[in-house]
Amino acid sequence: MGTRAVLQVFERYQKERVAFVSAVAEIAKSPQNVEALQQAGAMSLLRPLLLDNVPSIQQSAAMALGRLANYSDDLAETLVQNEVLPQLVYSLSEQNRFYKKAATFCLRAVAKHSPQLAQAVVDCGALESLVTCLEEYDPSVKEGAAWVLGYIAGHSPELAQQVVDAGAVVLLVLCVQEPETGLKRVAASALSDIAKHTPELAQAVVDAGAVAYLAPLVLNQDPKLKRQVCCALAQIAKHSVDMAEVVVEAEVFPKILTCLKFPDELVRKHAATVVREVAKHTPELAQLVVGAGGVGALVDYVGSTKGNTRLPGIMALGYIAAFSETLGLSVIAEKGLVPLVAALSEEAEEHMKSASAWALGQLGRHTPDHAKAVADTGVLPLLVTIENDTHSSEDLKGKCRKALKAIVAKLTFMPALDALVHRQLPESIMKMVLEQVGRYWPTTHQAGRNLCTLGVWLLCSRWERLLAQPFGRLLRSLTATTLRRLSITTALATASSCCRSWMLCQPATLLLLSTKGFCDALCLLHLSQRHTLHLQPQSNTGLLCS
């Protein structure tokens, strides 16, 4: 056999290896084929090919292994157990750019699943090689390395700290400055994953000068890049006042507000998150948002979105309104109550309802004018209904209860208080309602008569049980004193009308009232006018009407 015949054997072997690894890489693209490949032992056959002397075979083998590991964490765990990662990491510093792209894809497929698998990637020495890849000339290699670093850092503060300690942050900031949009996008995402965990990690990102290069990209028209940039700015601003001020000083406002009308839904959501994270810290930052036209933009945003996308806008309005009367009035003046009430009534998710109830409570808690503006929307009965709903979670009930207390504590608008009295309220809220009525009762003839009628009906019918509560004395005093304020004729006519209406559905003799204070008022009126309504004492606390 001649030399040529021998070489043909090896050439045929090489072609078969190329055909095999290329076919497996192609088959692995479809998730339905992954289980069959696993059962056929594809991973153990591909592993030796990572060290093949043909670069294209190494590259295809790494790509095929990455696609298998990308399918599930079990396959990724199998890849780790087969000690594939050290081979990939070793080859990152030795092979060409095509192999480096395939190797970083495989590392990314492993690291994304869990903190444990990400730690396994770190333990095999991948960070140093990945940081070196960030210095490569080829943008696609940088992008692959940045992607792996982002997945590792995103799992936990400890892993993110290891990425920072490896010196990746400065190089990621340099990647943000590159002209390639894809590289900018992945680098911004990695910086966001680092900054989100702790103030210290966010400070490391700020110290590298990231904000100055991220802020101008808010105006970029690529939706995916805008998403990552807004997300990164929000993750930085959320930690402290100082961080938020760094974002503001980068002249993000009012540019970020234009993103609230961008066609892409996630861009709008992340932009609203930036506004929320800045506005929540201090009245001065909230005022800055208001001065930039942020309230009107947020109101339009909340009114034009649905579902979870609404949430950061709702919370931003709540944070702004919470700081002061003036800021609350700015939200009311921009018609911010309408979308908040709509969110409370329309949204199915309870956390959305909770956020809306909280924001409404922040708006109404400042002054009687604020409370009346909230009450005029008709939202108070809705809050009561949600609070009484047995299907509502404890968190939602608590938010509605707190909102009601905050609003009622400042409410002096009698029709709104009257509407609440006729509803089944928690005792603590009913006490507040009655205290408000007692403090700000009406002085007009008709309004006083209406309030007196209300008091008699409360005592005669559905709210008799309230007399046993600690605030029963307040209810008795309120009704009796209201009667005294009316003219004699009006008070007796009102009481008599209530008695006649009540006796239509009761026996001839019934317990009319069990409140000594109210009875004293009626007796006083009876003695003064010698009216035909006869009240006879039956006990220390009650009278019979005959």
C-alpha positions as CSV (number, residue, x, y, z in Angstrom):
1,M,0.0,0.0,0.0
2,G,1.5,3.3,-1.1
3,T,1.7,6.6,0.9
4,R,-1.2,8.1,-1.0
5,A,-3.5,5.2,-0.1
6,V,-2.5,5.6,3.6
7,L,-3.2,9.4,3.4
8,Q,-6.6,8.7,1.9
9,V,-7.6,6.7,4.9
10,F,-6.8,9.6,7.2
11,E,-8.5,12.0,4.9
12,R,-11.6,9.9,5.0
13,Y,-11.4,9.7,8.8
14,Q,-11.1,13.5,9.0
15,K,-14.1,14.0,6.7
16,E,-16.2,11.6,8.7
17,R,-15.3,13.5,11.9
18,V,-16.2,16.8,10.3
19,A,-19.5,15.3,8.9
20,F,-20.4,13.7,12.3
21,V,-19.7,16.8,14.5
22,S,-21.4,19.1,12.0
23,A,-24.5,16.9,11.8
24,V,-24.7,16.6,15.6
25,A,-24.4,20.4,15.9
26,E,-27.2,20.9,13.4
27,I,-29.5,18.3,15.0
28,A,-29.0,19.8,18.4
29,K,-30.6,23.0,17.2
30,S,-34.0,21.4,17.6
31,P,-35.0,20.8,21.3
32,Q,-37.0,17.7,20.3
33,N,-33.8,16.0,19.2
34,V,-31.8,16.7,22.4
35,E,-33.2,13.7,24.4
36,A,-32.3,11.3,21.5
37,L,-28.8,12.7,21.3
38,Q,-28.4,12.3,25.0
39,Q,-29.5,8.6,24.9
40,A,-27.1,8.0,22.0
41,G,-24.2,9.2,24.1
42,A,-23.4,12.3,22.0
43,M,-21.8,14.2,24.9
44,S,-19.1,11.5,25.5
45,L,-18.4,11.3,21.8
46,L,-18.1,15.1,21.4
47,R,-15.8,15.6,24.4
48,P,-12.6,14.2,22.7
49,L,-13.3,16.2,19.6
50,L,-12.7,19.4,21.6
51,L,-9.0,18.5,21.5
52,D,-9.0,17.5,17.8
53,N,-6.2,18.9,15.7
54,V,-8.7,20.3,13.2
55,P,-10.0,23.7,14.3
56,S,-13.3,23.4,12.5
57,I,-14.0,20.1,14.3
58,Q,-13.2,21.7,17.7
59,Q,-15.5,24.6,16.9
60,S,-18.4,22.4,15.9
61,A,-17.9,20.2,18.9
62,A,-18.0,23.2,21.3
63,M,-21.1,24.5,19.5
64,A,-22.9,21.2,19.7
65,L,-22.1,20.8,23.4
66,G,-23.3,24.3,24.1
67,R,-26.6,23.6,22.4
68,L,-27.1,20.4,24.5
69,A,-26.2,22.2,27.7
70,N,-28.5,25.1,26.8
71,Y,-31.5,22.7,26.7
72,S,-31.6,21.9,30.5
73,D,-29.7,22.2,33.7
74,D,-29.4,18.4,33.9
75,L,-27.5,18.3,30.6
76,A,-25.4,21.3,31.8
77,E,-24.6,19.4,35.0
78,T,-23.6,16.3,32.9
79,L,-21.3,18.5,30.9
80,V,-19.6,19.7,34.1
81,Q,-19.3,16.2,35.5
82,N,-17.6,15.1,32.2
83,E,-14.9,17.8,32.9
84,V,-15.6,19.6,29.6
85,L,-15.2,23.1,31.1
86,P,-11.4,22.9,31.8
87,Q,-10.9,22.0,28.1
88,L,-13.0,24.9,27.0
89,V,-11.3,27.4,29.2
90,Y,-7.8,26.2,28.2
91,S,-8.7,26.5,24.5
92,L,-10.0,30.1,25.0
93,S,-6.5,31.4,25.2
94,E,-5.1,29.2,22.5
95,Q,-7.5,28.9,19.6
96,N,-8.9,31.3,16.9
97,R,-11.8,33.7,17.2
98,F,-14.3,31.2,15.7
99,Y,-13.5,28.6,18.4
100,K,-13.6,31.3,21.1
101,K,-17.1,32.3,20.0
102,A,-18.2,28.7,20.2
103,A,-16.5,28.2,23.6
104,T,-18.0,31.3,25.2
105,F,-21.4,30.1,23.9
106,C,-20.9,26.8,25.7
107,L,-19.8,28.4,28.9
108,R,-22.8,30.7,28.7
109,A,-25.2,27.8,28.2
110,V,-23.8,26.2,31.5
111,A,-23.6,29.4,33.6
112,K,-27.1,30.6,32.9
113,H,-29.0,27.8,34.7
114,S,-28.1,28.2,38.4
115,P,-25.7,29.8,40.8
116,Q,-24.1,26.4,41.3
117,L,-23.3,25.9,37.7
118,A,-22.1,29.4,37.4
119,Q,-19.8,28.8,40.3
120,A,-18.5,25.7,38.5
121,V,-17.6,27.9,35.5
122,V,-15.8,30.3,37.8
123,D,-14.0,27.4,39.6
124,C,-12.5,26.1,36.4
125,G,-10.7,29.4,35.9
126,A,-13.0,30.9,33.3
127,L,-13.0,34.5,34.6
128,E,-9.5,35.3,33.7
129,S,-9.8,33.9,30.2
130,L,-13.1,35.7,29.7
131,V,-11.7,39.0,30.8
132,T,-8.9,38.5,28.3
133,C,-11.5,37.9,25.6
134,L,-12.9,41.3,26.3
135,E,-9.6,42.7,25.0
136,E,-9.9,40.8,21.7
137,Y,-10.1,42.7,18.5
138,D,-13.1,40.8,17.2
139,P,-16.4,42.3,18.5
140,S,-18.2,38.9,18.4
141,V,-15.6,37.4,20.8
142,K,-16.0,40.4,23.2
143,E,-19.8,40.0,23.0
144,G,-19.6,36.3,23.8
145,A,-17.4,36.9,26.8
146,A,-19.6,39.8,28.1
147,W,-22.6,37.5,27.8
148,V,-21.0,34.8,30.0
149,L,-19.8,37.4,32.6
150,G,-23.3,38.9,32.7
151,Y,-24.9,35.5,33.4
152,I,-22.4,34.7,36.1
153,A,-22.8,38.0,37.8
154,G,-26.6,38.0,37.7
155,H,-27.0,35.0,40.0
156,S,-25.7,36.4,43.3
157,P,-23.7,39.2,44.9
158,E,-20.9,36.8,45.6
159,L,-20.5,35.8,42.0
160,A,-20.9,39.4,40.9
161,Q,-18.1,40.4,43.3
162,Q,-15.8,37.8,41.7
163,V,-16.5,39.2,38.3
164,V,-15.6,42.7,39.6
165,D,-12.5,41.4,41.3
166,A,-11.4,39.9,38.0
167,G,-11.3,43.4,36.5
168,A,-14.2,43.0,34.1
169,V,-16.1,46.2,34.9
170,V,-13.6,48.6,33.2
171,L,-13.5,46.5,30.1
172,L,-17.3,46.2,30.0
173,V,-17.5,50.0,30.0
174,L,-15.0,50.1,27.1
175,C,-17.3,47.7,25.3
176,V,-20.2,50.1,25.8
177,Q,-18.2,52.6,23.8
178,E,-17.7,50.3,20.9
179,P,-19.6,51.1,17.6
180,E,-21.3,47.6,17.4
181,T,-24.8,47.8,18.7
182,G,-24.9,44.1,19.7
183,L,-21.7,44.5,21.8
184,K,-23.1,47.7,23.5
185,R,-26.3,45.8,24.3
186,V,-24.6,42.8,26.0
187,A,-22.1,45.0,27.8
188,A,-24.9,47.2,29.2
189,S,-26.8,44.1,30.3
190,A,-23.7,42.7,32.1
191,L,-23.2,46.0,33.9
192,S,-26.8,45.9,35.0
193,D,-26.5,42.4,36.3
194,I,-23.5,43.5,38.4
195,A,-25.0,46.7,39.7
196,K,-28.4,45.2,40.8
197,H,-27.2,43.4,43.9
198,T,-25.7,45.8,46.4
199,P,-24.7,49.5,46.7
200,E,-21.0,48.4,46.7
201,L,-21.3,46.7,43.4
202,A,-23.2,49.5,41.9
203,Q,-20.5,51.9,43.2
204,A,-17.9,49.8,41.4
205,V,-19.9,50.3,38.1
206,V,-20.2,54.1,38.8
207,D,-16.5,54.4,39.6
208,A,-15.7,52.9,36.3
209,G,-17.5,55.8,34.6
210,A,-20.3,53.6,33.2
211,V,-23.2,56.2,33.7
212,A,-21.5,58.8,31.5
213,Y,-21.5,56.4,28.6
214,L,-24.8,54.8,29.3
215,A,-26.9,57.9,29.6
216,P,-26.5,59.2,26.0
217,L,-27.6,55.7,24.7
218,V,-31.1,56.5,26.0
219,L,-31.7,58.2,22.7
220,N,-30.5,55.3,20.6
221,Q,-33.3,53.9,18.4
222,D,-32.4,50.2,18.8
223,P,-35.1,48.8,21.1
224,K,-33.0,46.1,22.7
225,L,-30.2,48.5,23.5
226,K,-32.6,51.0,25.0
227,R,-34.0,48.3,27.2
228,Q,-30.6,47.3,28.6
229,V,-29.5,50.9,29.1
230,C,-32.6,51.9,30.9
231,C,-32.4,48.8,33.0
232,A,-28.8,49.5,33.9
233,L,-29.5,53.1,34.9
234,A,-32.4,51.9,37.1
235,Q,-30.3,49.3,38.8
236,I,-27.7,51.9,39.7
237,A,-30.2,54.6,40.8
238,K,-32.2,52.3,43.1
239,H,-29.6,51.9,45.8
240,S,-29.1,55.3,47.3
241,V,-29.6,59.1,47.0
242,D,-26.0,59.5,45.8
243,M,-26.4,56.9,43.1
244,A,-29.6,58.5,41.9
245,E,-28.0,61.9,41.8
246,V,-25.2,60.4,39.6
247,V,-27.8,59.3,37.2
248,V,-29.5,62.7,37.2
249,E,-26.2,64.5,36.8
250,A,-25.7,62.6,33.6
251,E,-28.6,64.6,32.1
252,V,-30.9,61.6,31.8
253,F,-33.9,63.9,32.3
254,P,-35.9,64.8,30.4
255,K,-34.5,62.4,27.7
256,I,-35.7,59.4,29.6
257,L,-39.3,60.6,29.5
258,T,-39.4,60.3,25.7
259,C,-38.9,56.5,26.2
260,L,-42.2,56.3,27.9
261,K,-43.8,56.7,24.5
262,F,-41.5,54.4,22.6
263,P,-43.3,51.6,20.7
264,D,-41.5,48.8,22.5
265,E,-43.3,47.8,25.7
266,L,-40.2,46.8,27.6
267,V,-38.4,50.0,26.8
268,R,-41.4,51.9,28.3
269,K,-41.4,49.7,31.4
270,H,-37.7,50.1,32.0
271,A,-37.8,53.9,31.4
272,A,-40.7,54.2,34.0
273,T,-38.5,52.1,36.4
274,V,-35.7,54.7,36.0
275,V,-38.1,57.5,36.9
276,R,-39.4,55.5,39.9
277,E,-36.0,54.7,41.2
278,V,-34.9,58.3,41.0
279,A,-38.1,59.9,42.4
280,K,-38.4,57.6,45.4
281,H,-35.4,58.9,47.4
282,T,-36.0,62.5,48.3
283,P,-38.5,65.4,47.8
284,E,-35.8,67.2,45.8
285,L,-35.4,64.4,43.3
286,A,-39.1,64.0,43.1
287,Q,-39.4,67.7,42.4
288,L,-36.8,67.4,39.7
289,V,-38.9,64.7,38.0
290,V,-42.0,67.0,38.3
291,G,-40.1,70.0,36.9
292,A,-39.0,67.9,33.9
293,G,-42.6,67.1,33.0
294,G,-42.4,63.7,34.5
295,V,-45.8,63.6,36.1
296,G,-47.7,64.2,32.9
297,A,-45.6,61.6,31.1
298,L,-46.2,59.1,33.9
299,V,-50.0,59.7,33.9
300,D,-50.1,59.1,30.1
301,Y,-48.0,56.0,30.5
302,V,-50.2,54.5,33.2
303,G,-53.3,55.3,31.3
304,S,-52.0,53.7,28.0
305,T,-50.6,50.5,29.4
306,K,-51.9,47.3,31.0
307,G,-50.7,44.6,33.3
308,N,-47.3,44.5,34.9
309,T,-46.0,47.2,32.5
310,R,-48.1,49.7,34.5
311,L,-46.5,48.9,37.8
312,P,-43.4,51.2,37.8
313,G,-45.5,54.1,36.6
314,I,-48.1,53.6,39.4
315,M,-45.4,53.4,42.0
316,A,-43.6,56.4,40.6
317,L,-46.8,58.5,41.0
318,G,-47.2,57.2,44.5
319,Y,-43.7,58.1,45.5
320,I,-43.9,61.6,44.1
321,A,-47.3,62.2,45.8
322,A,-46.1,60.9,49.1
323,F,-43.5,63.6,49.8
324,S,-45.6,66.8,50.1
325,E,-48.9,68.5,49.5
326,T,-47.5,70.4,46.6
327,L,-46.2,67.3,44.8
328,G,-49.5,65.5,45.5
329,L,-51.4,68.4,44.0
330,S,-49.1,68.2,40.9
331,V,-50.3,64.6,40.4
332,I,-53.9,65.5,40.9
333,A,-53.6,68.5,38.6
334,E,-52.2,66.3,35.8
335,K,-55.3,64.1,36.2
336,G,-53.3,61.3,37.7
337,L,-56.2,59.9,39.8
338,V,-58.1,58.6,36.7
339,P,-55.6,56.0,35.6
340,L,-54.9,55.0,39.2
341,V,-58.5,54.3,39.8
342,A,-58.8,52.5,36.5
343,A,-55.8,50.3,37.4
344,L,-57.5,49.5,40.8
345,S,-60.7,48.4,39.1
346,E,-59.4,46.8,35.9
347,E,-56.3,44.9,36.9
348,A,-56.7,41.2,37.7
349,E,-53.3,40.8,39.5
350,E,-53.5,41.6,43.2
351,H,-50.1,43.2,43.4
352,M,-51.3,45.7,40.8
353,K,-54.4,46.5,42.9
354,S,-52.2,46.8,46.0
355,A,-49.9,49.3,44.3
356,S,-52.8,51.3,43.0
357,A,-54.5,51.4,46.5
358,W,-51.2,52.4,48.1
359,A,-50.7,55.3,45.5
360,L,-54.2,56.5,46.1
361,G,-53.6,56.5,49.8
362,Q,-50.4,58.6,49.4
363,L,-52.4,61.1,47.3
364,G,-55.3,61.5,49.7
365,R,-53.4,61.7,53.0
366,H,-52.2,65.3,52.9
367,T,-55.2,67.7,53.3
368,P,-59.0,67.8,53.0
369,D,-58.6,69.0,49.4
370,H,-56.4,66.0,48.5
371,A,-58.9,63.7,50.2
372,K,-61.9,65.2,48.5
373,A,-60.2,64.9,45.1
374,V,-59.7,61.2,45.7
375,A,-63.2,60.8,47.1
376,D,-64.7,62.6,44.0
377,T,-63.4,59.7,41.8
378,G,-65.8,57.3,43.6
379,V,-62.9,55.1,44.6
380,L,-63.7,54.8,48.3
381,P,-66.6,52.3,47.9
382,L,-64.3,50.3,45.6
383,L,-61.6,50.2,48.3
384,V,-64.2,49.0,50.8
385,T,-65.5,46.3,48.4
386,I,-62.0,45.0,47.8
387,E,-61.2,45.1,51.5
388,N,-64.3,43.1,52.3
389,D,-63.8,40.6,49.5
390,T,-63.0,37.2,50.9
391,H,-60.9,36.3,47.9
392,S,-58.5,39.3,48.4
393,S,-55.1,38.5,49.9
394,E,-54.1,39.9,53.3
395,D,-51.6,42.2,51.6
396,L,-54.3,43.7,49.4
397,K,-56.7,44.0,52.2
398,G,-54.0,45.7,54.3
399,K,-53.2,48.2,51.5
400,C,-56.9,49.1,51.0
401,R,-57.4,49.5,54.7
402,K,-54.4,51.8,55.1
403,A,-55.5,53.8,52.1
404,L,-59.0,54.2,53.5
405,K,-57.6,55.3,56.9
406,A,-55.2,57.8,55.3
407,I,-57.9,59.4,53.1
408,V,-60.7,59.3,55.7
409,A,-58.5,60.9,58.3
410,K,-58.4,64.1,56.1
411,L,-61.8,63.8,54.5
412,T,-64.4,66.5,55.4
413,F,-66.7,66.0,52.3
414,M,-70.0,64.8,53.9
415,P,-71.5,63.0,50.9
416,A,-68.4,60.8,50.7
417,L,-68.5,60.1,54.4
418,D,-72.2,59.4,54.2
419,A,-71.5,56.8,51.4
420,L,-69.0,55.1,53.6
421,V,-71.3,54.9,56.7
422,H,-73.8,52.8,54.7
423,R,-71.2,50.2,53.9
424,Q,-69.8,47.3,55.9
425,L,-66.5,48.7,57.2
426,P,-63.8,47.4,59.4
427,E,-64.4,48.7,62.9
428,S,-61.3,50.9,62.9
429,I,-62.3,52.6,59.7
430,M,-65.9,53.0,60.8
431,K,-64.6,54.7,64.0
432,M,-62.6,57.2,61.9
433,V,-65.6,57.9,59.6
434,L,-67.8,58.6,62.6
435,E,-65.1,60.8,64.2
436,Q,-64.9,62.8,60.9
437,V,-68.7,63.2,60.8
438,G,-68.7,64.3,64.4
439,R,-65.9,66.8,63.8
440,Y,-67.2,68.3,60.5
441,W,-71.0,67.8,60.6
442,P,-73.1,70.1,58.3
443,T,-74.9,73.1,59.8
444,T,-77.5,73.6,57.1
445,H,-81.1,72.7,57.8
446,Q,-81.5,70.0,55.2
447,A,-78.1,68.5,55.7
448,G,-78.6,68.3,59.4
449,R,-82.0,66.6,58.9
450,N,-80.4,64.1,56.6
451,L,-77.6,63.4,59.1
452,C,-80.2,63.0,61.9
453,T,-82.2,60.5,59.8
454,L,-79.0,58.6,59.2
455,G,-78.2,58.5,62.9
456,V,-81.7,57.2,63.8
457,W,-81.5,54.5,61.1
458,L,-78.1,53.4,62.2
459,L,-79.3,53.1,65.8
460,C,-82.6,51.4,64.9
461,S,-81.5,48.9,62.3
462,R,-78.4,47.5,60.8
463,W,-75.8,49.2,63.1
464,E,-77.3,48.4,66.5
465,R,-74.3,46.1,67.1
466,L,-72.0,49.0,66.9
467,L,-73.3,50.3,70.2
468,A,-71.4,47.5,72.0
469,Q,-68.2,48.7,70.4
470,P,-65.8,51.2,72.0
471,F,-66.9,53.9,69.6
472,G,-70.6,53.4,70.3
473,R,-70.6,56.4,72.6
474,L,-69.3,58.5,69.7
475,L,-72.3,57.3,67.5
476,R,-74.8,58.1,70.3
477,S,-73.3,61.5,71.0
478,L,-73.2,62.4,67.4
479,T,-76.9,61.6,66.7
480,A,-78.2,63.2,69.9
481,T,-76.2,66.4,69.4
482,T,-77.3,66.7,65.8
483,L,-80.9,66.5,66.9
484,R,-80.3,69.3,69.4
485,R,-78.9,71.5,66.6
486,L,-82.0,71.2,64.5
487,S,-85.2,73.0,65.2
488,I,-87.6,71.3,67.5
489,T,-90.2,70.6,64.8
490,T,-87.6,69.3,62.3
491,A,-86.0,67.0,64.8
492,L,-89.3,65.5,66.0
493,A,-90.6,65.1,62.5
494,T,-87.4,63.3,61.4
495,A,-87.5,61.0,64.4
496,S,-91.2,60.3,63.9
497,S,-90.7,59.5,60.2
498,C,-87.9,57.1,61.1
499,C,-90.1,55.4,63.7
500,R,-93.1,55.0,61.3
501,S,-90.9,53.6,58.6
502,W,-89.3,51.2,61.1
503,M,-92.6,50.0,62.5
504,L,-93.8,49.0,59.0
505,C,-91.6,45.9,59.3
506,Q,-91.7,45.4,63.1
507,P,-94.3,44.4,65.7
508,A,-96.5,47.1,67.3
509,T,-94.2,47.4,70.2
510,L,-90.4,47.4,69.5
511,L,-87.2,48.5,70.9
512,L,-86.6,51.8,69.2
513,L,-83.4,53.1,70.7
514,S,-80.8,51.8,73.2
515,T,-78.9,55.0,73.6
516,K,-79.4,57.1,76.6
517,G,-77.9,60.2,75.0
518,F,-80.3,60.0,72.0
519,C,-83.3,59.3,74.3
520,D,-82.4,62.2,76.4
521,A,-82.5,64.4,73.3
522,L,-85.9,63.1,72.3
523,C,-87.3,63.5,75.8
524,L,-86.1,67.0,76.0
525,L,-87.7,67.8,72.7
526,H,-90.9,66.0,73.8
527,L,-91.2,68.0,77.0
528,S,-90.6,71.2,75.2
529,Q,-93.3,70.7,72.6
530,R,-95.7,68.3,74.3
531,H,-95.6,66.2,71.2
532,T,-97.8,63.1,70.9
533,L,-94.8,60.8,70.6
534,H,-94.7,59.0,74.0
535,L,-91.5,57.5,75.2
536,Q,-91.6,55.2,78.2
537,P,-88.4,54.1,80.0
538,Q,-88.0,50.3,80.0
539,S,-84.5,50.0,81.3
540,N,-81.4,52.0,82.1
541,T,-80.4,52.0,78.5
542,G,-83.6,51.7,76.4
543,L,-87.1,53.0,75.6
544,L,-90.1,51.5,74.1
545,C,-92.1,53.3,71.4
546,S,-95.8,52.8,71.6
